[in-house]
Amino acid sequence: GVIRDGKGNWILGYNRFLGKCSVVVAKLWGILDGLLLLQKQGYNEVIIQSDNLEIIVSISDSKIEGPNVTLIRRIQQILANEEKWSLI
């Protein structure tokens, strides 16, 4: 993943070894890890940008079900603590 500032300048890059998994799971882990890094750095405004509509819909949905529910709920919990966030 990549973390950028409000002007699009690179701040930090990060990765995680997941082994063999679906694209959706890899993207969700990337979002979660990025959010955790931002929390540790003290940021309280987040824009999550994804090219996968399924990811955006899943994170936005309060009545989620399915195999990735735990990962999505963790992302939702972190976003609930942010002052300002958006998904694009």
N, C-alpha and C positions, 0 to 999 in steps of 0.2 A: 504494500500500500504506500501511498504518498500523502503527506500532510503539507498543505500549502497555507499561506496567510491570505488575508482578504484581497490582496492584489494579485494572487496567483503565484507568488514566489515560493520556491521550494523551501520547506523548513526541515523535513525529516522523511526518510524512507524507512520502511520496515518490512519484515517478512516472517513467515512461520512455516515450518515443515509440517504438512498435513498428510503426507503419504497419498494414497489413492482415494479420491473423494469426488463428489459432484462439483460442478462449477458453482452452483448455488451455495453449497456448504463453504467452499473456498472464499467466496465473496462475503458471506456472513461473518466468517472468522476474520477477514480483513477489516470489515467495519468494526467489529467488536474490539479487535486489537488496537485499531486507530483511536477509538473512543477512550479506551483505557489509557493510552499514551497521552491523549489530550487532557484527561482528568488529572493525571500525575503532573502535567506541566502547568495546571491551573487555568486552562482555557474554559470559558463558560458559554461560548457561542460556537455552534457547529453547523456546517452545511455538508451533508452527505451527498455525493454525486455518484450515480451508478448508471451504467448502460443496460441494466437488467431490470425491466419493469416488475418482474416477479419479486425481486428483492424489495423494491420500493413499496409495493402493495403489501407484502408480508410484514414489513416493519410498521407500516401505517395502520394495519388491521388490529383492532383490539380483541377480536374474537378468533385468533389464529388457532389452527390445529395442524397436525401432521408431524412428520419426522424431525423437523428443525425447530419445533416449538420452544424448546429450552434455550437454544441459542438466540432466537428472535426475542424472547421475553427478557433475556439478559440485556440485549441491546436497548429494548424499550425502557427498562429500568434505568439505565444510564442516561438515556435521553430525557427521561422524566425529571432528572436532577439538574439538567442544563437550563440556564436562563433563557436561551434562544437557540432553536435548532430548526432545520428544514431539510427536506429530502428533495433532490432534483435528479 
